[in-house]
Amino acid sequence: MSSMVQPAIANSRHMPLRWWALIALALAQFLVVLDASIVNIALPSLGSELHLGTNTLSWVITAYVLPFGGLLLLGGRLSDRFGHRRLFMTGVAGFALASAAAGLAASGAWLLTARAIQGASAAMLAPAALALVTKLFADPQDRAKALGIWGAVVGIGSAAGVLLGGVLTASLGWSAVFYVNVPVAALVLAAVPFLIAKDSLGERITLDMTGSVAVTGGIVALVAALSGTERVGWTSPQTLILAGLAVALLASFIFLEKRTANPLMPLGIFRNKSVTGGNLAMFLIGGATTGLFFALSVYMQQVLHYDALKAGLTQLPLAGALVAIAGVVPAVVKAIGPSRTLATSLILLASGLIWLSLSPSDATFAANLLGPSILIGIGLGGAFVSGTELAVHGVTDEEAGLASGLVNTSQQIGGAIGLAVLTTAASARSDRLLDRGVSEAQALTGGFSWVFLGAAAFAVIGAFVVLAVVRHPRLSK
């Protein structure tokens, strides 16, 4: 494939400021991941003030996930086409403005519109940011360190959503979970022009807009179908129609990509087994973590009766373990390879989730939650770091945006599927327990234990898939 955009960072390994650039890029990615979960704890107070029903509240999450997951592939290809720095800064600016608008929302429609713009902006900045990281750190050893930091940020963003959501909601109100994005985004926008050189345009080629429409529509239809199953069921006309539309659009996308001269997603990228295995793993990690943090936050508030602040603070050990292990993972990856590191991390994650599933309805933090939280943090830290490294291993500069978009797409779609499957199973389990005459707290606990066990199953499957698909690549180009 022809080079579409060549950012002027080809010799970036010699740039003394590239580690500062990594911090700026990682901060933006942190906001993107954070916003998928930080709203969870704020939903009750948000719904009360804006007079939103339960169904509308679920769309506060869905309105962000739909455009984010649906537009990621297009965002990655646009960054390859028009410049990674340019798309990154455009996405950060849009994300900041939409966050401010969400904080100012006076109605449900206003809030949902702002959340949708947040998601679309995230779909532009996320793949461009990771593509810039892979270009800034061309040396395999430095890239491993950089991607270690990057993977840690992704994991911390997932864990910190509950923590920061609880602290901000309790101290400043629900709007603070949106306003917190604005100063961080402004700092990133101010710093990037001094840290990363401008993109220099190469040969211009026609963008595959037909494929873009097909895959974006297909992913949006799939996420919409899965996100609605908890409300309308798996066999409802809404679910079946949207699922059928998703299958048709995604099948047509594959058909189109095989025949177009300049495809949005060259299918040949999947001949790279690292890319294939890494994306399958990130898909399953997304399913496990989204279900985990959603169920854990509800379990702590509805069953253990923690307030928003206490529920948030209980995530500190998990986040601390994640940060600590992320600093060690690059050395482990170098010693045994990313696939083995990833598989081991997923088994540790599954072990922590199984342990967590044993927590009773009268659990105490020290006796029942602390140990599993630390083990889960260790598993997540290793999985995010090594999974990200594996998914972009051996990718050319011309496909950096594509590979980065794929990583994020896999995680988001996995999260949507995992949340739909696990919450549906949890609801069915809770209903059966209530029919048997157990207390509401015990029924809810039984349902949540199924979420944790299901997330553990995703992690175990991911470990086996990685070992089966990937043959322990060396960390060099």
C-alpha positions as CSV (number, residue, x, y, z in Angstrom):
1,M,0.0,0.0,0.0
2,S,1.2,3.5,-0.8
3,S,2.2,5.8,2.0
4,M,-0.7,8.2,2.6
5,V,0.6,10.4,5.4
6,Q,4.1,10.4,6.8
7,P,4.3,12.4,10.0
8,A,7.6,14.2,10.3
9,I,8.8,11.9,13.2
10,A,10.7,9.4,11.2
11,N,13.8,10.0,13.3
12,S,11.8,10.3,16.5
13,R,14.0,7.8,18.4
14,H,16.5,10.7,18.7
15,M,13.9,13.2,20.0
16,P,14.6,14.1,23.6
17,L,11.0,15.1,24.2
18,R,9.3,11.9,22.9
19,W,8.7,10.6,26.5
20,W,6.9,13.9,27.3
21,A,4.9,13.3,24.1
22,L,4.0,9.9,25.3
23,I,2.7,11.4,28.5
24,A,0.5,13.8,26.6
25,L,-0.8,11.1,24.3
26,A,-1.5,8.8,27.2
27,L,-3.4,11.4,29.1
28,A,-5.8,11.8,26.2
29,Q,-6.2,8.0,26.0
30,F,-6.8,7.9,29.7
31,L,-9.8,10.2,29.3
32,V,-11.2,8.1,26.5
33,V,-11.1,4.9,28.5
34,L,-12.2,6.7,31.7
35,D,-15.4,8.1,30.2
36,A,-16.7,4.6,29.3
37,S,-17.0,3.8,33.1
38,I,-16.8,7.0,35.2
39,V,-20.5,7.8,34.6
40,N,-21.7,4.6,36.2
41,I,-21.7,5.8,39.8
42,A,-23.0,9.2,38.8
43,L,-26.1,7.8,37.1
44,P,-28.5,7.8,40.1
45,S,-27.9,11.5,40.9
46,L,-27.8,12.5,37.3
47,G,-31.1,10.7,36.6
48,S,-32.7,12.4,39.6
49,E,-31.7,15.9,38.7
50,L,-32.5,15.5,34.9
51,H,-35.7,13.4,35.6
52,L,-34.5,10.5,33.5
53,G,-36.0,7.1,33.6
54,T,-34.1,3.8,33.9
55,N,-34.2,3.1,30.2
56,T,-32.9,6.6,29.4
57,L,-30.1,6.3,31.9
58,S,-28.8,3.2,30.2
59,W,-28.5,5.3,27.0
60,V,-26.1,7.7,28.8
61,I,-23.6,4.8,28.5
62,T,-24.8,3.5,25.1
63,A,-24.8,7.0,23.5
64,Y,-21.0,7.1,24.1
65,V,-20.2,3.5,23.2
66,L,-22.1,3.4,19.9
67,P,-20.3,6.1,18.0
68,F,-17.0,5.2,19.7
69,G,-17.1,1.6,18.7
70,G,-18.7,2.2,15.3
71,L,-16.3,4.9,14.1
72,L,-13.0,3.6,15.4
73,L,-11.9,1.8,12.2
74,L,-12.8,4.9,10.1
75,G,-11.0,7.1,12.6
76,G,-7.9,4.9,12.3
77,R,-7.9,5.1,8.5
78,L,-8.6,8.8,8.5
79,S,-5.6,9.3,10.7
80,D,-3.5,7.3,8.2
81,R,-4.9,9.4,5.4
82,F,-4.9,13.0,6.8
83,G,-2.2,12.8,9.5
84,H,-2.1,11.2,12.9
85,R,-1.3,14.4,14.8
86,R,-4.0,16.4,13.0
87,L,-6.7,13.8,13.7
88,F,-5.5,13.4,17.3
89,M,-5.8,17.1,18.0
90,T,-9.1,17.4,16.3
91,G,-10.4,14.5,18.4
92,V,-9.1,16.0,21.6
93,A,-10.7,19.3,20.9
94,G,-14.0,17.8,20.0
95,F,-13.9,15.6,23.2
96,A,-13.2,18.6,25.4
97,L,-16.1,20.7,23.9
98,A,-18.5,17.7,24.2
99,S,-17.5,17.1,27.8
100,A,-18.2,20.7,28.7
101,A,-21.6,20.5,27.0
102,A,-22.4,17.3,28.9
103,G,-21.6,18.9,32.2
104,L,-23.9,21.8,31.3
105,A,-26.7,19.5,30.2
106,A,-30.2,20.6,31.3
107,S,-32.1,17.8,29.7
108,G,-31.8,14.2,28.6
109,A,-31.7,15.0,24.9
110,W,-28.9,17.5,25.4
111,L,-26.8,15.1,27.5
112,L,-27.2,12.2,25.0
113,T,-26.2,14.4,22.1
114,A,-23.1,15.6,24.0
115,R,-22.2,12.0,24.8
116,A,-22.5,10.9,21.2
117,I,-20.1,13.7,20.1
118,Q,-17.8,12.6,22.9
119,G,-17.8,9.0,21.5
120,A,-17.2,10.2,17.9
121,S,-14.3,12.4,19.0
122,A,-12.8,9.5,21.0
123,A,-13.0,7.4,17.8
124,M,-10.7,10.0,16.1
125,L,-8.2,10.5,18.8
126,A,-7.7,7.0,20.2
127,P,-6.3,5.2,17.1
128,A,-4.3,8.3,16.1
129,A,-2.7,8.5,19.6
130,L,-1.6,4.8,19.5
131,A,-0.3,5.2,16.0
132,L,1.8,8.2,17.1
133,V,3.2,6.1,19.9
134,T,4.3,3.3,17.6
135,K,6.0,5.9,15.3
136,L,7.7,7.9,18.1
137,F,9.2,4.7,19.5
138,A,10.7,2.8,16.5
139,D,13.4,0.9,18.5
140,P,11.9,-2.4,19.8
141,Q,13.2,-2.0,23.3
142,D,11.9,1.6,23.7
143,R,8.6,0.7,22.0
144,A,8.1,-2.1,24.5
145,K,8.6,0.3,27.4
146,A,6.3,2.9,25.8
147,L,3.6,0.3,25.1
148,G,4.0,-0.9,28.7
149,I,3.1,2.6,29.9
150,W,0.3,2.8,27.3
151,G,-1.2,-0.5,28.4
152,A,-1.0,0.5,32.0
153,V,-2.9,3.8,31.2
154,V,-5.7,1.8,29.5
155,G,-6.0,-0.5,32.5
156,I,-5.9,2.4,35.0
157,G,-8.6,4.3,33.0
158,S,-10.9,1.3,33.3
159,A,-10.3,0.9,37.0
160,A,-10.2,4.6,37.9
161,G,-13.7,5.2,36.4
162,V,-15.3,3.8,39.5
163,L,-12.8,5.5,41.8
164,L,-13.0,9.0,40.3
165,G,-16.7,8.7,39.6
166,G,-17.4,8.1,43.2
167,V,-15.1,10.9,44.5
168,L,-16.3,13.5,42.1
169,T,-20.0,12.7,42.4
170,A,-19.9,12.8,46.2
171,S,-17.8,16.0,46.4
172,L,-18.8,18.1,43.4
173,G,-21.9,16.6,41.9
174,W,-22.5,14.5,38.7
175,S,-21.5,17.3,36.2
176,A,-17.9,17.0,37.6
177,V,-17.4,13.6,35.9
178,F,-17.6,15.5,32.6
179,Y,-15.9,18.8,33.5
180,V,-12.8,16.9,34.7
181,N,-12.0,16.1,31.1
182,V,-11.8,19.8,30.0
183,P,-8.6,21.0,31.8
184,V,-6.7,17.7,30.9
185,A,-7.7,18.0,27.3
186,A,-6.7,21.7,27.2
187,L,-3.3,20.7,28.6
188,V,-2.8,18.1,26.0
189,L,-3.8,20.5,23.2
190,A,-1.3,23.1,24.5
191,A,1.6,20.6,24.8
192,V,1.3,18.5,21.6
193,P,2.4,21.2,19.1
194,F,5.7,21.5,21.0
195,L,6.3,17.8,21.4
196,I,5.3,16.2,18.0
197,A,6.2,17.6,14.6
198,K,3.5,18.4,12.1
199,D,2.3,15.7,9.7
200,S,3.7,16.0,6.2
201,L,1.3,14.8,3.5
202,G,2.4,12.1,1.1
203,E,0.6,10.7,-1.8
204,R,-3.1,11.3,-1.6
205,I,-5.4,8.4,-2.4
206,T,-9.1,7.8,-2.5
207,L,-10.6,6.9,0.8
208,D,-12.8,3.8,0.8
209,M,-16.1,5.6,1.8
210,T,-18.4,2.7,0.8
211,G,-16.5,0.3,3.1
212,S,-16.5,3.0,5.8
213,V,-20.2,3.3,5.7
214,A,-20.7,-0.5,5.7
215,V,-18.4,-1.3,8.6
216,T,-19.5,1.7,10.7
217,G,-23.2,0.9,10.1
218,G,-22.5,-2.8,10.9
219,I,-20.7,-2.1,14.1
220,V,-23.2,0.5,15.3
221,A,-26.1,-2.0,14.6
222,L,-24.3,-4.8,16.4
223,V,-23.6,-2.6,19.5
224,A,-27.1,-1.3,19.5
225,A,-28.6,-4.8,19.3
226,L,-26.4,-6.0,22.2
227,S,-26.8,-2.9,24.3
228,G,-30.6,-3.2,24.1
229,T,-30.9,-6.9,25.1
230,E,-31.2,-6.3,28.8
231,R,-34.3,-4.1,28.2
232,V,-36.1,-6.0,25.4
233,G,-34.5,-9.5,25.4
234,W,-32.5,-11.5,22.9
235,T,-35.5,-12.6,20.8
236,S,-37.3,-9.3,20.5
237,P,-37.9,-7.9,17.0
238,Q,-35.6,-4.9,17.8
239,T,-32.7,-7.2,18.7
240,L,-33.2,-9.6,15.8
241,I,-33.6,-6.8,13.2
242,L,-30.5,-4.9,14.4
243,A,-28.5,-8.2,14.6
244,G,-29.6,-9.2,11.0
245,L,-28.7,-5.7,9.7
246,A,-25.3,-5.9,11.4
247,V,-24.5,-9.3,9.8
248,A,-25.6,-8.1,6.4
249,L,-23.5,-4.9,6.6
250,L,-20.4,-6.6,8.0
251,A,-20.6,-9.3,5.3
252,S,-20.9,-6.7,2.6
253,F,-17.9,-4.9,4.1
254,I,-15.7,-8.0,3.8
255,F,-17.0,-8.4,0.2
256,L,-16.1,-4.8,-0.6
257,E,-12.7,-4.9,1.0
258,K,-11.6,-7.9,-1.1
259,R,-12.4,-5.9,-4.3
260,T,-11.5,-2.3,-3.7
261,A,-8.2,-0.9,-4.8
262,N,-7.6,1.1,-1.6
263,P,-9.5,-0.7,1.2
264,L,-10.4,0.8,4.5
265,M,-9.2,-2.4,6.2
266,P,-6.8,-4.5,4.1
267,L,-7.7,-8.0,5.2
268,G,-4.1,-9.0,4.6
269,I,-3.2,-7.4,8.0
270,F,-4.7,-10.5,9.7
271,R,-2.0,-12.7,8.1
272,N,0.1,-11.2,10.9
273,K,-0.7,-13.7,13.7
274,S,0.3,-11.2,16.4
275,V,-2.3,-8.8,15.2
276,T,-5.0,-11.5,15.0
277,G,-4.2,-13.0,18.4
278,G,-3.8,-9.6,20.1
279,N,-7.1,-8.4,18.8
280,L,-8.9,-11.6,19.8
281,A,-7.4,-11.2,23.3
282,M,-8.4,-7.5,23.5
283,F,-11.9,-8.4,22.5
284,L,-12.2,-10.9,25.4
285,I,-10.4,-8.6,27.8
286,G,-13.0,-5.8,26.9
287,G,-15.8,-8.2,27.6
288,A,-14.4,-9.3,31.0
289,T,-13.5,-5.8,32.3
290,T,-16.7,-4.0,31.2
291,G,-18.8,-6.6,32.9
292,L,-16.5,-6.6,36.0
293,F,-16.6,-2.9,36.7
294,F,-20.3,-2.5,36.0
295,A,-21.2,-5.4,38.3
296,L,-18.7,-4.4,40.9
297,S,-20.0,-0.9,41.2
298,V,-23.6,-2.0,41.4
299,Y,-22.8,-4.8,43.9
300,M,-21.1,-2.4,46.2
301,Q,-23.9,0.2,46.2
302,Q,-27.0,-2.0,46.0
303,V,-25.9,-5.0,48.1
304,L,-23.2,-3.8,50.4
305,H,-24.8,-0.3,50.6
306,Y,-21.6,1.7,50.0
307,D,-22.1,5.3,49.1
308,A,-20.5,6.7,45.9
309,L,-17.4,7.9,47.7
310,K,-16.7,4.6,49.5
311,A,-17.4,2.5,46.4
312,G,-14.9,4.6,44.5
313,L,-12.2,4.4,47.2
314,T,-12.4,0.6,47.3
315,Q,-10.8,0.6,43.8
316,L,-7.5,2.0,45.1
317,P,-5.9,-1.4,45.7
318,L,-6.9,-2.7,42.3
319,A,-5.5,0.4,40.6
320,G,-2.4,0.4,42.7
321,A,-1.7,-3.3,41.8
322,L,-2.3,-2.5,38.2
323,V,0.2,0.4,38.2
324,A,2.8,-1.6,40.0
325,I,2.7,-4.6,37.8
326,A,2.6,-2.5,34.6
327,G,6.2,-1.3,35.3
328,V,7.4,-4.9,35.5
329,V,5.6,-6.3,32.5
330,P,7.9,-5.0,29.7
331,A,10.8,-6.9,31.2
332,V,8.7,-10.0,31.4
333,V,7.6,-9.6,27.8
334,K,11.2,-9.3,26.7
335,A,12.1,-12.5,28.6
336,I,9.2,-14.8,27.6
337,G,7.4,-13.0,24.8
338,P,4.1,-11.0,24.7
339,S,1.9,-14.0,24.0
340,R,3.1,-16.0,27.0
341,T,3.0,-12.9,29.2
342,L,-0.6,-12.2,28.0
343,A,-1.8,-15.8,28.6
344,T,-0.3,-15.8,32.1
345,S,-1.9,-12.5,32.9
346,L,-5.3,-13.7,31.7
347,I,-5.1,-16.8,34.0
348,L,-4.2,-14.5,36.9
349,L,-7.2,-12.3,36.0
350,A,-9.5,-15.3,35.9
351,S,-8.3,-16.5,39.3
352,G,-9.0,-13.1,40.8
353,L,-12.5,-13.1,39.3
354,I,-13.3,-16.6,40.5
355,W,-12.2,-15.5,44.0
356,L,-14.4,-12.4,43.8
357,S,-17.4,-14.5,42.7
358,L,-17.3,-16.2,46.2
359,S,-18.1,-12.9,48.0
360,P,-21.3,-13.2,50.1
361,S,-24.1,-10.7,50.4
362,D,-22.7,-9.5,53.7
363,A,-19.1,-9.2,52.5
364,T,-16.5,-7.0,54.1
365,F,-13.9,-5.2,52.1
366,A,-10.9,-6.6,54.0
367,A,-12.0,-10.2,54.2
368,N,-13.7,-10.6,50.8
369,L,-12.8,-7.9,48.4
370,L,-9.2,-6.8,49.0
371,G,-7.5,-10.0,48.0
372,P,-9.4,-10.5,44.7
373,S,-9.0,-6.8,43.9
374,I,-5.2,-7.0,44.1
375,L,-5.1,-10.2,42.0
376,I,-7.4,-8.7,39.4
377,G,-5.3,-5.6,39.2
378,I,-2.1,-7.7,38.6
379,G,-3.9,-9.7,35.9
380,L,-5.3,-6.6,34.2
381,G,-2.0,-4.7,34.3
382,G,-0.2,-7.6,32.5
383,A,-3.0,-8.2,30.1
384,F,-3.4,-4.6,28.9
385,V,0.3,-4.0,28.5
386,S,1.1,-7.3,26.7
387,G,-2.2,-7.3,24.7
388,T,-1.5,-3.9,23.3
389,E,2.1,-4.8,22.4
390,L,1.0,-8.0,20.7
391,A,-1.8,-6.3,18.7
392,V,0.5,-3.8,17.0
393,H,3.6,-6.0,16.7
394,G,5.1,-6.1,13.2
395,V,2.8,-3.5,11.7
396,T,4.1,-1.1,9.0
397,D,4.0,2.6,9.5
398,E,1.4,2.9,6.7
399,E,-1.0,0.7,8.7
400,A,-0.3,2.0,12.2
401,G,-3.6,3.9,12.4
402,L,-5.5,0.9,11.1
403,A,-3.9,-1.5,13.7
404,S,-4.5,1.1,16.5
405,G,-8.1,1.4,15.4
406,L,-8.5,-2.4,15.4
407,V,-7.2,-2.6,19.0
408,N,-9.7,-0.1,20.3
409,T,-12.5,-1.5,18.2
410,S,-11.8,-5.0,19.5
411,Q,-11.9,-3.8,23.1
412,Q,-15.1,-1.7,22.7
413,I,-17.1,-4.4,20.8
414,G,-15.9,-7.0,23.3
415,G,-17.1,-4.7,26.1
416,A,-20.5,-4.3,24.5
417,I,-21.0,-8.0,23.9
418,G,-19.6,-9.0,27.3
419,L,-21.8,-6.5,29.1
420,A,-24.9,-7.7,27.3
421,V,-24.2,-11.4,27.8
422,L,-23.1,-11.1,31.4
423,T,-25.8,-8.8,32.6
424,T,-28.5,-10.8,30.9
425,A,-27.2,-14.0,32.6
426,A,-27.0,-12.2,36.0
427,S,-30.6,-11.0,35.7
428,A,-31.9,-14.5,34.9
429,R,-29.9,-15.9,37.8
430,S,-31.2,-13.3,40.2
431,D,-34.8,-13.8,39.1
432,R,-34.6,-17.6,39.6
433,L,-33.2,-17.1,43.1
434,L,-36.0,-14.7,44.0
435,D,-38.5,-17.2,42.8
436,R,-37.0,-19.7,45.3
437,G,-37.7,-17.3,48.1
438,V,-34.2,-16.0,48.9
439,S,-33.7,-12.4,50.0
440,E,-33.2,-9.6,47.4
441,A,-29.6,-9.1,48.6
442,Q,-28.8,-12.8,48.2
443,A,-30.4,-12.9,44.8
444,L,-28.5,-9.9,43.5
445,T,-25.3,-11.4,44.9
446,G,-26.0,-14.6,43.1
447,G,-26.5,-12.8,39.9
448,F,-23.3,-10.8,40.3
449,S,-21.3,-13.9,41.0
450,W,-22.3,-15.2,37.6
451,V,-21.0,-11.9,36.0
452,F,-17.6,-12.5,37.7
453,L,-17.5,-16.1,36.7
454,G,-18.5,-15.3,33.1
455,A,-15.7,-12.6,33.0
456,A,-13.3,-15.3,34.3
457,A,-14.4,-17.6,31.4
458,F,-13.7,-14.8,28.9
459,A,-10.2,-14.5,30.4
460,V,-9.5,-18.2,30.3
461,I,-10.7,-18.4,26.7
462,G,-8.5,-15.5,25.8
463,A,-5.4,-17.3,27.3
464,F,-6.0,-20.4,25.2
465,V,-6.7,-18.4,22.0
466,V,-3.5,-16.4,22.3
467,L,-1.4,-19.5,22.8
468,A,-3.1,-21.3,19.9
469,V,-2.8,-18.4,17.4
470,V,0.5,-16.7,18.2
471,R,3.9,-18.4,18.0
472,H,5.8,-16.2,20.5
473,P,7.0,-13.4,18.3
474,R,10.3,-11.7,18.9
475,L,10.1,-8.0,19.8
476,S,11.7,-6.6,16.7
477,K,10.5,-5.4,13.3
